[in-house]
Amino acid sequence: MSRELHIVGFQVGRETYGVPITSLHEIVRVPEITAVPDAPDYLEGVINLRGKIVSVMDLRKRFGEKQASLKKQNRILVVEHGGRLAGLIVDSASEVLKIPADAVEPPPAVFQEGGLNCVTGLGKVGGRLVVLLDMSKLLAPASLQADPVEKKNAKQEARAAGR
């Protein structure tokens, strides 16, 4: 019996992307988003999700696509990664896909060279391709990868040096 990947499929632009269903917390309509100063342009801000503050990233902007206004069918995929929740604004959430493991190809080398290292593979489903995303790389761009403990220690060292 071949292994199947259970993927949540969603649209950004004309493409279908997928994330493992195990990382999905829920799908919600886009509420009012509170902007955060000094955030990268693809980070829309934060939302209050039943008492939890969740940062929200616009995947269109993250993937370098043109600015698109929010529409009624836009959704936020709330995903869990490293014990934290993050929201991903997508054009629409489509379906749960079951992709046989042998129908997934590794990403072409050009993806890594172009800095698109958040792609883990391409799944073939009913004649179309689904771009499979790695949550850890998608949610932790190079500018955010520094360990929070290291940042805190660096601040403390800087304060101590200033005394």
C-alpha positions, -999 to 999 in steps of 0.1 A, spaced: 0 0 0 14 34 -10 16 62 15 -6 93 9 0 129 18 -30 147 32 -26 183 20 -48 214 24 -50 230 -11 -54 267 -16 -51 293 -44 -27 322 -46 -31 339 -80 -35 311 -106 -15 285 -87 -26 258 -63 -4 254 -32 -6 229 -4 5 226 32 3 194 53 -31 191 70 -13 184 102 0 220 103 -35 235 97 -52 249 128 -83 264 111 -95 285 81 -112 318 89 -126 348 70 -103 378 69 -112 400 100 -98 434 107 -60 433 107 -40 455 130 -8 468 113 25 464 130 52 491 126 86 481 109 72 448 96 82 435 62 57 445 35 43 410 32 35 409 70 0 425 71 -1 427 109 -19 408 136 -54 395 144 -71 386 176 -82 350 172 -103 342 203 -79 358 226 -47 347 208 -26 372 189 -18 357 155 6 374 130 -8 374 94 13 371 62 -1 379 28 12 351 6 7 371 -26 32 396 -13 54 369 1 56 353 -33 63 386 -50 30 389 -68 13 422 -76 -8 439 -50 -43 425 -49 -72 439 -29 -89 416 -5 -121 399 -18 -149 381 -1 -134 347 -10 -101 355 6 -93 333 37 -67 331 64 -52 297 69 -42 296 105 -13 272 107 7 260 137 44 259 135 68 255 164 40 258 189 30 292 175 0 302 153 5 322 121 -21 333 96 -16 331 58 -39 352 36 -48 332 5 -71 339 -24 -93 309 -16 -90 276 3 -100 248 -20 -100 213 -6 -82 186 12 -61 166 -13 -48 131 -9 -17 128 -29 1 94 -33 37 98 -21 50 85 -54 31 113 -72 53 140 -56 84 152 -74 113 171 -57 114 208 -66 135 217 -96 170 230 -87 161 265 -101 137 269 -71 166 267 -46 188 290 -67 161 316 -69 157 317 -32 124 298 -32 136 272 -8 101 270 9 90 246 -18 93 209 -7 79 193 -39 54 193 -66 24 170 -63 6 157 -93 -32 156 -88 -56 150 -116 -35 165 -143 -25 196 -124 5 205 -102 2 215 -65 32 233 -51 39 219 -17 52 243 9 75 239 39 60 258 68 92 263 87 110 280 57 79 299 46 73 314 81 109 320 89 125 342 62 162 349 67 155 382 85 135 363 112 156 332 116 177 345 145 169 327 177 149 349 201 172 338 230 202 350 210 185 383 203 177 387 240 213 378 250 227 403 224 205 431 238 217 423 274 253 423 263 248 456 245 233 471 277 261 457 298 287 472 274 270 506 276 273 508 314 
